[in-house]
């Protein structure tokens, strides 16, 4: 288990109500920010201390790795200068019985503040430029000690954290609503784009024109296959991308789950990539060979750009 600290005064209400945290992928000038990159390092079962208004008010349990996601519409004017494309991490938030004010016991915290990317300064004030920061175990112990038995209960829940995509599903729901009211699309295209979210309709037909079997298992019976987007439906910027047959694979349900969650990906030449965040033995039990690494056959140039996005923004590279 790893501990994290999120400074989110501007978006505290939206993120707690929506059960997630979200950041842009880069700074407004396009440069990287470690506290944004950190969202890609969290895993289910990690704990997140929520800091807003000089208080720790919530303790969150990560329920799914980060996904590429547009900026939540409920942010409104908050983060006006942030890019639209970002990372979302689903979080199960638990409100503290009594908020903590770190400034009141900063003397206990100070010895354990990281030298780089600390969430607080030595006086106990939050750093506005740091969004998500790693919390050393010793610093987390100081905070959890203040929470007593309540904190122990949350830790117990975290150790059994499962996979929950509720926050991600709400993003997709919001996008679907937006598409339904898009007057720039004719009714036929609008329906096709919405059906594509679930791997159905025109999108599936387009994928079947490119792929004839599950690349990993070799299964060819269409009743046993899902049409899965390579670049996720929510991350596509145009209707054409959402319907493009080159942006899809036919996969068995277990392989689809691994691919959708970022536990596997593919090089353009067909070599499979397996995330270090999943046990290779478990992958093998699902029919994915890792020793020697599986090669599923080269992909077309039309598929390559979508696979590049998957490797960069979906595949879980690990810590």
Residue pairs with C-beta under 8 A, 6 or more apart in sequence:
1 45
1 46
1 47
1 155
1 158
1 159
2 41
2 42
2 43
2 46
2 47
2 134
2 319
3 46
3 47
3 48
3 49
3 134
3 135
3 136
3 137
3 139
3 140
4 38
4 42
4 46
4 47
4 48
4 49
4 132
4 133
4 134
4 135
5 48
5 49
5 51
5 119
5 120
5 132
5 133
5 134
5 135
6 15
6 21
6 48
6 49
6 50
6 51
6 60
6 131
6 132
6 133
7 51
7 52
7 119
7 126
7 127
7 128
7 130
7 131
7 133
8 15
8 21
8 50
8 51
8 52
8 131
9 51
9 52
9 53
9 126
10 78
10 79
11 22
11 75
11 78
11 79
12 50
12 52
12 53
12 57
14 72
14 74
14 75
14 78
15 21
15 22
15 50
15 91
16 50
16 57
16 58
16 93
17 74
18 72
18 74
18 167
18 170
19 90
19 91
19 92
19 93
19 166
19 167
20 72
20 88
20 89
20 90
20 91
20 167
21 39
21 48
21 60
21 88
21 89
21 91
21 132
22 69
22 71
22 72
22 75
22 86
22 87
22 88
22 89
23 33
23 35
23 36
23 39
23 82
23 86
23 87
23 131
23 132
24 36
24 71
24 79
24 82
24 83
24 85
24 86
25 36
25 68
25 83
25 85
25 86
25 87
26 32
26 33
26 36
26 83
27 33
27 36
28 81
28 82
28 83
33 131
34 117
35 117
35 129
35 130
35 131
35 132
35 133
36 86
36 87
36 131
36 132
38 131
38 132
38 133
38 134
39 66
39 87
39 88
39 89
39 132
40 65
40 66
40 87
40 316
40 317
41 134
41 319
42 48
42 62
42 65
42 66
42 89
42 132
43 62
43 65
43 277
44 62
44 63
44 64
44 65
44 161
44 162
44 163
45 61
45 62
45 158
45 159
45 161
46 61
46 62
46 158
47 59
47 60
47 61
47 62
47 140
47 154
47 155
47 158
48 59
48 60
48 61
48 62
48 91
48 132
49 56
49 58
49 59
49 60
49 135
49 140
49 143
50 56
50 57
50 58
50 59
50 60
50 93
51 57
51 102
51 119
51 126
54 101
54 102
54 103
54 125
54 126
55 99
55 100
55 101
56 96
56 99
56 100
56 101
56 102
56 143
57 95
57 96
57 99
58 93
58 94
58 95
58 96
59 93
59 94
59 96
59 147
59 151
59 154
60 91
60 92
60 93
60 94
61 91
61 92
61 94
61 154
61 157
61 158
61 161
62 89
62 90
62 91
62 161
63 90
63 91
63 92
63 161
63 162
63 163
63 164
63 166
64 89
64 90
64 163
64 164
64 165
64 167
64 168
64 261
65 89
65 261
65 262
65 277
65 316
66 87
66 88
66 89
67 87
67 88
67 89
67 168
67 232
67 234
67 314
68 85
68 86
68 87
68 88
68 232
68 234
68 235
68 313
68 314
69 86
69 87
69 88
69 168
69 171
69 234
69 235
70 84
70 85
70 86
70 171
70 175
70 234
70 235
71 79
71 82
71 83
71 84
71 85
71 86
72 88
72 171
72 174
73 174
85 235
88 167
88 168
88 171
90 164
90 165
90 166
90 167
90 168
91 167
92 157
92 161
92 164
94 154
94 157
96 147
96 150
97 150
100 143
100 146
100 147
102 109
102 120
102 124
102 143
103 123
103 124
103 125
104 124
105 142
105 146
106 120
106 122
106 123
106 124
108 142
109 120
109 124
109 139
109 142
109 143
110 122
111 138
112 136
112 138
112 139
112 142
113 120
113 122
113 139
114 133
114 134
114 136
117 130
117 133
117 134
118 127
118 130
118 133
119 126
119 127
119 130
119 133
119 135
120 126
120 127
121 127
135 143
144 151
144 152
144 155
145 151
147 154
163 261
168 234
171 234
172 197
172 233
172 234
175 233
175 234
176 194
176 197
179 185
179 190
179 193
179 194
180 190
180 194
182 190
185 193
185 239
189 239
191 201
192 201
192 202
192 203
192 239
192 243
193 239
193 242
193 243
195 201
195 202
195 203
196 202
196 203
196 229
196 233
196 242
196 243
197 233
197 242
199 207
199 226
199 227
199 228
199 229
199 248
200 227
202 243
203 227
203 229
203 242
203 243
203 245
203 248
204 227
204 248
205 245
206 243
206 244
206 245
206 248
207 227
207 245
207 248
207 249
207 250
208 222
208 227
208 245
208 250
209 245
210 245
210 246
210 248
210 300
210 302
210 303
211 245
211 248
211 249
211 250
212 220
212 250
213 219
213 220
213 225
213 250
214 220
214 225
214 249
214 250
214 251
214 252
214 255
215 249
215 250
215 251
215 255
215 266
215 270
215 296
215 297
216 251
216 252
216 255
216 272
216 287
216 288
216 294
216 296
217 252
217 255
217 287
219 225
219 252
222 250
224 252
224 253
225 250
225 251
225 252
226 250
226 251
226 252
226 253
226 256
227 248
227 249
227 250
228 248
228 249
228 250
228 251
228 256
228 259
228 260
229 236
229 242
229 247
229 248
230 247
230 248
230 249
230 303
230 306
230 307
230 309
230 310
231 241
231 247
231 306
231 309
231 310
232 260
232 314
233 242
235 309
235 313
236 242
236 247
241 247
244 302
244 306
246 300
246 302
246 303
246 306
247 303
247 306
249 259
251 259
252 287
254 286
254 287
255 264
255 286
255 287
255 288
258 264
258 278
258 283
258 286
258 288
259 265
259 310
260 314
261 316
262 275
262 310
262 314
262 315
262 316
263 274
263 275
263 277
263 278
263 283
263 316
264 272
264 273
264 274
264 275
264 283
264 288
264 315
265 272
265 273
265 307
265 310
265 311
265 314
265 315
266 272
266 273
266 296
266 299
266 307
266 310
266 311
267 273
267 307
267 311
268 298
268 299
268 303
268 304
268 307
268 308
269 295
269 298
269 299
270 295
270 296
270 297
270 298
270 299
271 293
271 294
271 295
272 288
272 290
272 293
272 294
272 295
272 296
273 311
273 315
274 280
274 283
274 288
274 290
274 293
275 315
275 316
275 317
275 318
276 316
276 317
276 318
277 316
277 318
278 316
280 290
280 291
283 290
284 290
284 291
288 294
299 307
